[in-house]
Amino acid sequence: MTIADGELGQRAEQGDCEAQLALARRFEAADDARMARGWFARAAKQGSLPALRSLAINLLTCEPIVARDGVNMVRSAAHKGDAEATHVCAMLAAQDYKLEDRWNVARECLLRAAEHGWEPARAQLAFLDRACGGNISALPGPLKVRTLFESPRIDVVEGCASPEICEWLIERARPRVSRALVYDKARGGGRVEQARSNSSIPFNVAQSDIVLMLLRARIAATANLPPDGLEASSVLHYAPGQQFEPHVDFLDPAVPGYARDLAANGQRVATFLLYLNEEYEGGETAFPTLGWQHKGRRGDALLFWNIDPAGSPDGRTLHAGLPPKSGEKWLLSQWLRQRP
């Protein structure tokens, strides 16, 4: 029996807009973007704003990405008064580093989303007022780094995020964390492996918020890399005994799945780990080849370069997330690419 079989499928085929929308969401949950988009489109043609917004988000966040159409559709949904679509427009503006005055444009979109009743936008605006009096353009910027190793290059960034931002990120991630994946060498994407037992949650542009967008801008500026090279940010969670065994973050061009990703998106040149809490024992970030371990303070970060000065993958960056002995460990993981 397929997803479209049964009463829901029959109602959708007969033109029931709500059934079409529900069916599209089932296909989306099953990672069938093609079928999801088809049913979202049929419901959108009947005037469903949630369907138009959902189709736009699918085009922006699910493979194959169709960015131009997704942007145009989410703007259309926002123009028609959809609060969540207006919020997504705020995130699109915030990540568009070529957009003049992007932070104020993003804030204006947040204000409109809040006026339309989108509660997450109201929460973000309240947070910004507490953090900077609403002047968000003053928040992003490069921070000083302290170099611990020259080769491979490993830096510490102290005071990267305030305790309030750290707590914000933990609470945003807590309801949505699930088993973390590892990169599938054969086909790209992710898969479950015993080598990684911790949990994680990625934040795409539709799931993000202005606090995370500001932090991403600060990370890119601190690493001195283009903002368009940032992958989706992830918040990681380690319960006692959970770990991520030794691994590297660079993509090996000799592996077919990696080679395709490299050609399309560039090498993952650096990794930025922001430590969000301290209330745990153990749980260090270990570099076995270097014989070194690190445990950051809340709000501090570790920046290490996965390639050598010649641009070749550096195997000495082999690292592991050791298991906490007690307590929970939270951190934000940000991979940075250098586009081809």
N, C-alpha and C positions, 0 to 999 in steps of 0.2 A: 504493500500500500504506500503510495507516494504522498507527499505533503499536500498536493492539490486534490487528492481523493476525498470523498466524504461530503457532508453537508456544507462545510465552509467553502470547499472548492466549487460546489454547484451554485451556491449563492453568489460567489465572486464572478463566475462565468455569466450569470444572469444579470450582472450589472450592479450588485449590491456594493456600494462604495466602502462601507465599513468592513465587509467581508474581504474585499480586495486589499484593504490596508492591513487587516489581520493576517491574511495569507502572505503578503509581502514580508511582514515582520517574521513570520515563521521561516520563510526561505532565507532571510537575512541571518537569522539565528543559526541556520544550518550552513552558513558560509556559501550560499548559492547566490552570488551577487547578480548574475544575469536574470534569474527568475524574479528575485526581489525587485530589481529595477523595473521589470516589465509590469508587475502588479502595482508598484508605487505609481508608475506613469499612468496606468489606467485609472487609478483612483484620483490622481492629480487632475486629469483631464475632466473629471466630473466636478472639479472645484474644491477638492479637499486640500486645505492648507497643510494639515499634518502630513499628508502624502507628499506634497510638493517639497516640504522641508525635509522629510525623511529621504526622499529620492536625492535631494541635493547633498545631504550628509553622506549617503552611501557612495555617491560619485566622488566625494572629497576624501573618503577614508578607506574605502574597500578597493582591492585590486579587481580589475584594472582601474586606476585613477583616471577620471576625466575632469580635470580641475576647472577648465573654462566653463563647461556646462554646469558643474556643481556650484561655482561662484555665482553665475548668473541666476540660477534657480534659488539659491538661498537669499540672494538680494531681493528677488521677486517676492518670496514668501515674507521677508522682513518688511518690504514696502506695503504688503497687504495686512500688516499688523501682527504677524506671528512672533511671539515673544522669544521663543527659543531660537528661531532663525535670526532674529536681531542680535541675540547673544553670540551666535556663531559668526556673524558679521564683525562683531567686536574682536573676536579672536583672530579672524582673518586679517583685520587691520593691524592688530598688535604684532603679528608675525611678518608683516610686509615691510621689511626694512628699507625698501625703496619708496615707501609712501611718506610724503612730507607730513610732519606733525602726527605721526601714526599713533602716538600714545593718547593724544587728545581726541583724535578721531575714534579710537577704541573706547575711550571714556564716554564720548557722546552716544555711541551705540549702546553701551552699558546702561546709560541713563534712560534711553528709549526702551530697552528691554525691561528695565525695572518699572517704567511707567505702564508697560503692557502687562505687568504682573508676574514677571519672571523672578522668583524669589532668589535664586543663586546670584543674579545680577545685583540685587539689593544688598546681599551679604558681601559681595566683592567691593561695592562702593563704600559700604560702612568700614570695611577693613582698610581700604585706601585712605579714607578720611582719618582713621586712627594712625596709620603708618606715616603719611606724608601730607596730611591736610588736603588731599585730593590732587596734589601736583605730582602725578605719576611720572612725568618725563624726567624728574630729578632722581628717580630711583635706579635705573639701569646704569651700568658703567663698569669699567675694568677695576679689578682689585689687585693688590700687590700679592705676589706669590713668593714663597720661600722654597728654594730648590734644595731637595734632600739628596738626590742622585742626579749626576750629570748624564750618565750613560748606563742604562736607559734613563731618560729624563723623567723625574718624578718630583712634583711640586706639592706643597701644602698651601692651601688658601684659607687663612684664618678669618673668621667673622664673615663668611660668605652670606649667611642668612641669619636673621634674627630668630630668637626662640618662638616668636609669634608666627613667623612664616613656617618654621619647622612644624609647629603644632597644626597649622592650617593644612599643610600637605599630608600629614599623618591622618587627620580626620577626613580629608577628601578621599584618601585611598582606602581607609579601613573597611568601608562597607563593600568594596568591590574586589578585594584581592582574591586571587585564585592561583592554582599551581603554576609556577613559573616554567617557561619553555626554554629550550636551547635551540640554536640555529640548525636547521636541517641542511646538511651539506649537499644532499642529492638534488633537492628541488627548491631550496630557499624556504623562507618562512620559519615557523617554529614547530617543535615537537616536544613531548614529555620524555625525559630520560632520568634514570636513577642517579646520575651524576649531579642532578640539581633537584633538591627537595624543598627549597624555600618557595615563597609565594611572591607574586608581583602583580602590578596593574599598570599597563601603559595608558598614557593620556594623548589621544589624538586631538586634532584641532577642535572637534566638536565637544570633546569631553574636558577640554582644558579650561582654565580661568585666567584672569588678568594677573593674579599673583604668580602663577607658574610662568606665564609669558614674560613677565618682568625678570624673573629669575633666569630664564633661558637666555634673555638678552645679556644679562650680566655674565653668564657662563661663557657665551660666545666672545664677549669683549675681553674677558680675562684670559681666555685661551688664544685670543687674537686670530680667530677663525671666522669665516663668513657665517652669519646666522642661518643661511639657507642650507648649511651642512648639518644642522642639528636633527638627529632622528627624534622620534616621539620619546618624550621623557617617560621614565617608569619609576614608580615607588616600589621598593623592595621590602619584604617583611621576612624576618627569620625568627621562628619560634625555637625554644630550646631543642637542640639536636639537629636542626635543619642546617643545610650547608649547600655550597656550590663548589664542587671539587675543582682542582687546578685546571685552568683553561686560558686561552688567549682571546682577545677581542678583535684583533685584526682579521681580515678575510684573506685566506690563502688563495692566490690566483691559480694554483695548480689544481684546485678542487672545482669541478664543473659548476656546481651550484653557486659557489662563491664567485667564480669568474663572471657569470652572468650578472650577478648583483653588482660586482665591481664596475663592469662596463656601463651599467645603467646609473649607478649612484655614487661611485667613487669609494676610495678606501676609508675605513674607520680608523682615523689617524690618532684619535685621543679618546680617553675615558675620563669622565668627571664624576666623582662619587661625593655626594653631600650627606654628611652624617646628621640624622634628624633627631636622635636621642642618645642618652648615655646610660639608661637604666637597665643595663644587662652586663653579665660577666662573660668573658671570652668574646667570640664573635669578631675577632680581628680580620682585617684584610691582609692576607699573607702572600708574599712573593717568594716561593720556595727556591728559585734559582739564585736570588739575591740573599737568601737566608735572613729575610727581614719581614716584620709584621707591623701593622699600623692600626691603631684604634683612635678615630677622630673624636674630638669633642663636639657637642651639639652645635650645629651651625658652621663647623669647619668642613673643608672639603679636601679631597685628594685628586690631583690632576696628573695623569701619567700618559705618556706618548707611546703608542703601539708600534710606531715605525722609527727607524734610525734616521740620522741626518740625511742619508741618501734617499730616503723614502721607501726603504725595504722593510717588510715586516720584521719586528724584533722579538724573537722568541724569549728573550730574557724578561719580557713583561708577563710571562706566565703568572697567574695569580688565582687566589681562591678566597671564597667567603667562608671563614671557619664558623662552626656552629656555636651559638651562645650556650653557655652552661646553665644560665638562668636568666629570666627576663626576656623581653622581646627587643629585637633590633630592627630599626627602621632607617632606611636611607633612600636617597634619590639617586638614580643612575641616569647619566646622560652620555650617550655616544655622539661623537662629532666626526663628520665625514669631510673629506676634501673632494669636491665634485670633479669628475673627469673633464 
